[in-house]
Amino acid sequence: PVRTLAPEFMVPASNYLRRVYDIVAPFQISRGGPVILVQIENEYGAYGNDHAYLRSLTDLTRQCGIDVPLTTVDQPAGTMLEDGSLPDLLATGSFGSRAKERLAKLRDVQRTGPLMCSEFWDGWFDSWGQYHHTTLSSACELADLLEAGASVNLYMFHGGTNFGLTNGANDKGQYRAITTSYDYDAPLDETGHPTAKYWEFREVLSRFTDLPDEVPSERPVAPVHAGTFTGALALSAIADQLGEFRPSGGALTMDSVGQYRGFARYRRIFDDDEFRPSAGPHILRIGEIRDRAIVEVDGRRIGVLERMDHDQVLTFDGSPSRIEILVEDMGRVNYGPRIGEHKGIVGSVSIDGTDVPDWEIAPLDIENLMPVGEALRQAVVVENNEVTVTAPTFLRAHVTIDGPTDLFLDTQGWGHGLAWINGHLLGRYSRRGPQRTLYVPAPYLRAGENELLVFETDPAEGLSWATLAGPDLGPVDW
């Protein structure tokens, strides 16, 4: 029960906030420091309207010695501003367009006090299966905000990267996982270099204040490299070392076995003396997949279930002795009422309408690469220039460079999976796009040989690797 007064949430949240405020309090402007505002919640009006919960957070903040003005931020739409704030807090807005209209809505709710857009969306994030988002009117909207005398905080000023498995997701009727790149079409791109929007914003700001002469450097052209994979290892050959099966105990979520991100394997072995589907076509139904499942029957892949496509059903033939399901958490929902939901298999699994109990679950520790590296060193070396993958497989290659520099790993032609460089998990790639490169920052690299590891989960052929001269974040929907 997150973002509520439930003790299971409030006790650890309060302990966390006390530690944070111990650090923040000495740096308030009232004590000669740089902190001028403290925000109580973030877009809470899109999640709930429990003002007693907000009051508890506010009281805790004051008790911890925070005496600067306190704020909240919500979208100026519907009742979100009213639901997400309190009369003695300064409400601020989050929006990226129609600035004059949004400020008017904020003033309707908060008749006096400062006007502020504390989350000015000057771009937008991308989700798998959609276009790369860009915005054309951000500079005009920024000018409108400043001309109205409003304060503004840019979100984002510097684009970034959801390295590892840190990306989030949205679900407003359809689940959409956010891509690895959080470039956001921001004034500074994912690598920290200026975009056209940076220069547009600089021109707008120059109308209202003096600007320093110093400006960031343009992004240099990245080195281009290419090569082949030299080692391949099927997940099935190493999976038992990455996580052991245990009885599910009836609950099929990943959270129930302490797996909070990444992958989990599910297995059901059918004995001859129990229920076992007879020969013939069957329907396998899963209540809900969160978020992507690869299903095998007796070692044969029968299909993929995608949450974003509302998939639930696959068909198969024969009388199975074993069903295995590899489930991937594609990212936690981080906006709206679905925050805090569990991952994995939710509900029951049935065959031809009959529930199938007694599943086993094995968390897959893909962040522990030591067993994978050891096994790859013993694996058969790939002798030709093309690699074909028919089942989830780890692939290894070596990237030789003159010295550390930003690279952009080309994922075109790959299927769906993860990539590491020198043990650093760069993030997820997917043939759904739009993102077509993974950002490899210079500090992850070294002069000479660097190890590239790829976990490809989908069938693919002719796989090789390459780096490009710059990022490719996919087609743009104007």
Rosetta blueprint (number, residue, H / E / L):
1 P L
2 V L
3 R L
4 T L
5 L L
6 A L
7 P H
8 E H
9 F H
10 M H
11 V H
12 P H
13 A H
14 S H
15 N H
16 Y H
17 L H
18 R H
19 R H
20 V H
21 Y H
22 D H
23 I H
24 V H
25 A H
26 P H
27 F H
28 Q E
29 I H
30 S H
31 R H
32 G L
33 G L
34 P L
35 V E
36 I L
37 L L
38 V E
39 Q E
40 I L
41 E L
42 N L
43 E L
44 Y H
45 G H
46 A H
47 Y L
48 G L
49 N L
50 D L
51 H H
52 A H
53 Y H
54 L H
55 R H
56 S H
57 L H
58 T H
59 D H
60 L H
61 T H
62 R H
63 Q H
64 C L
65 G L
66 I L
67 D L
68 V L
69 P L
70 L E
71 T E
72 T E
73 V E
74 D E
75 Q L
76 P L
77 A L
78 G L
79 T L
80 M H
81 L H
82 E H
83 D H
84 G L
85 S L
86 L L
87 P L
88 D L
89 L L
90 L E
91 A E
92 T E
93 G E
94 S E
95 F E
96 G L
97 S L
98 R L
99 A H
100 K H
101 E H
102 R H
103 L H
104 A H
105 K H
106 L H
107 R H
108 D H
109 V H
110 Q L
111 R L
112 T L
113 G L
114 P L
115 L L
116 M E
117 C E
118 S E
119 E E
120 F E
121 W E
122 D L
123 G L
124 W L
125 F L
126 D L
127 S E
128 W L
129 G L
130 Q L
131 Y L
132 H E
133 H L
134 T L
135 T L
136 L L
137 S L
138 S H
139 A H
140 C H
141 E H
142 L H
143 A H
144 D H
145 L H
146 L H
147 E H
148 A L
149 G L
150 A L
151 S E
152 V E
153 N E
154 L E
155 Y E
156 M L
157 F L
158 H E
159 G L
160 G E
161 T E
162 N L
163 F L
164 G L
165 L L
166 T L
167 N L
168 G E
169 A E
170 N E
171 D E
172 K L
173 G L
174 Q L
175 Y E
176 R E
177 A E
178 I E
179 T L
180 T L
181 S E
182 Y E
183 D L
184 Y L
185 D L
186 A L
187 P L
188 L E
189 D L
190 E L
191 T L
192 G L
193 H L
194 P E
195 T L
196 A H
197 K H
198 Y H
199 W H
200 E H
201 F H
202 R H
203 E H
204 V H
205 L H
206 S H
207 R L
208 F L
209 T L
210 D L
211 L L
212 P L
213 D L
214 E L
215 V L
216 P L
217 S L
218 E L
219 R L
220 P L
221 V L
222 A L
223 P L
224 V L
225 H L
226 A E
227 G E
228 T L
229 F L
230 T L
231 G E
232 A E
233 L E
234 A E
235 L H
236 S H
237 A H
238 I L
239 A H
240 D H
241 Q H
242 L H
243 G L
244 E L
245 F L
246 R E
247 P E
248 S L
249 G L
250 G L
251 A L
252 L L
253 T E
254 M L
255 D H
256 S H
257 V H
258 G L
259 Q L
260 Y L
261 R L
262 G E
263 F E
264 A E
265 R E
266 Y E
267 R E
268 R E
269 I E
270 F L
271 D L
272 D L
273 D L
274 E L
275 F L
276 R L
277 P L
278 S L
279 A L
280 G L
281 P L
282 H E
283 I E
284 L E
285 R E
286 I E
287 G E
288 E E
289 I E
290 R E
291 D L
292 R E
293 A E
294 I E
295 V E
296 E E
297 V E
298 D L
299 G L
300 R E
301 R E
302 I E
303 G E
304 V E
305 L E
306 E E
307 R H
308 M H
309 D H
310 H L
311 D L
312 Q L
313 V E
314 L E
315 T E
316 F E
317 D L
318 G L
319 S L
320 P L
321 S L
322 R E
323 I E
324 E E
325 I E
326 L E
327 V E
328 E E
329 D E
330 M L
331 G L
332 R E
333 V E
334 N L
335 Y L
336 G L
337 P L
338 R L
339 I L
340 G L
341 E L
342 H L
343 K L
344 G E
345 I E
346 V E
347 G E
348 S E
349 V E
350 S E
351 I E
352 D L
353 G L
354 T E
355 D E
356 V L
357 P L
358 D L
359 W L
360 E E
361 I E
362 A E
363 P E
364 L E
365 D L
366 I L
367 E L
368 N L
369 L L
370 M H
371 P H
372 V H
373 G H
374 E H
375 A H
376 L H
377 R H
378 Q H
379 A L
380 V L
381 V E
382 V L
383 E L
384 N L
385 N L
386 E L
387 V E
388 T E
389 V E
390 T L
391 A L
392 P L
393 T E
394 F E
395 L E
396 R E
397 A E
398 H E
399 V E
400 T E
401 I E
402 D L
403 G L
404 P L
405 T L
406 D L
407 L E
408 F E
409 L E
410 D E
411 T L
412 Q L
413 G L
414 W L
415 G L
416 H E
417 G E
418 L E
419 A E
420 W E
421 I E
422 N L
423 G L
424 H E
425 L E
426 L E
427 G E
428 R E
429 Y E
430 S E
431 R L
432 R L
433 G L
434 P L
435 Q L
436 R L
437 T E
438 L E
439 Y E
440 V E
441 P L
442 A H
443 P H
444 Y H
445 L L
446 R L
447 A L
448 G E
449 E E
450 N E
451 E E
452 L E
453 L E
454 V E
455 F E
456 E E
457 T L
458 D L
459 P L
460 A E
461 E E
462 G E
463 L E
464 S L
465 W E
466 A E
467 T E
468 L E
469 A L
470 G L
471 P L
472 D L
473 L L
474 G L
475 P L
476 V E
477 D L
478 W L
